[in-house]
Structure formats: C-alpha cells, structure tokens
Amino acid sequence: MPIVVGLLTVELFISDAVTLKDRRRVVKSLLERLANRHNVAVADLGPDDAPHHADLAVTAVANEEAHVHRVLNAALRLIEAEPRAVCECAQVTIL
C-alpha cells in the first residue's frame, strides 16, 4: 500500500499583531481550525521573537497523492481566508 506524505509550509504576516500575545492568539486559532476541519497535523515554526511574522507547517498523510493535494489546498484556502493574516509565501511538497 502506498503512503503519501504532503507538507505545506506557509509564511504569514500578521498585520494586527502588536505583541507576541496578539501573534499567538491568531496562530493558535488558525492551528486549531486547521486540525479540526481538515484532520491535519499542524505546527507553529516561529519566529518566536517577531510579532508580525509566523511560519506554519501543515502535514497530511493518505494513500493517494491527489487526496493529499486536495487536503493541503483546502488548508491553504482556510489560511488565506484569515482576515488577520496575509499569506506571504506557501509551498506544497510531496514526500
């Protein structure tokens, strides 16, 4: 049985964040919604000292590459729909 692992990396600019607490609030909300709605593993990769920037990693595992692409594209649409953050760069890698 084939196993396909997909990785979505996203660089965000959080325009409303003045403090690190503001950044964490936006990022935590995004991470929870991604995990709950799309059944993916998510992580905040930092940077921890910049309130306006965040790097996210989203992973999906399936037995078909097309399914992994659909899940990661849906996750990216959710991230891009977040009004408090702007997606500066996004990349999908199939492992």
HUBEL-V938628 format. One record per backbone hydrogen bond with DSSP energy under -1.0 kcal/mol. CO is the residue of the C=O (numbers start at 1). NH is the residue of the N-H. If there is no record, write none. Layout:
# HUBEL-V938628
((CO/NH) (CO/NH))
This chain:
# HUBEL-V938628
((4/62) (5/95) (6/60) (7/93) (8/58) (9/91) (10/56) (11/88) (11/89) (12/54) (13/86) (19/23) (20/24) (21/25) (22/26) (23/27) (24/28) (25/29) (26/30) (27/31) (28/32) (29/33) (30/34) (31/35) (32/36) (33/37) (34/38) (35/39) (41/59) (43/57) (46/55) (50/53) (52/14) (54/12) (55/45) (56/10) (57/43) (58/8) (59/41) (60/6) (62/4) (64/68) (65/69) (66/70) (67/71) (68/72) (69/73) (70/74) (71/75) (72/76) (73/77) (74/78) (75/79) (76/80) (77/81) (79/82) (82/85) (86/13) (89/11) (91/9) (93/7))
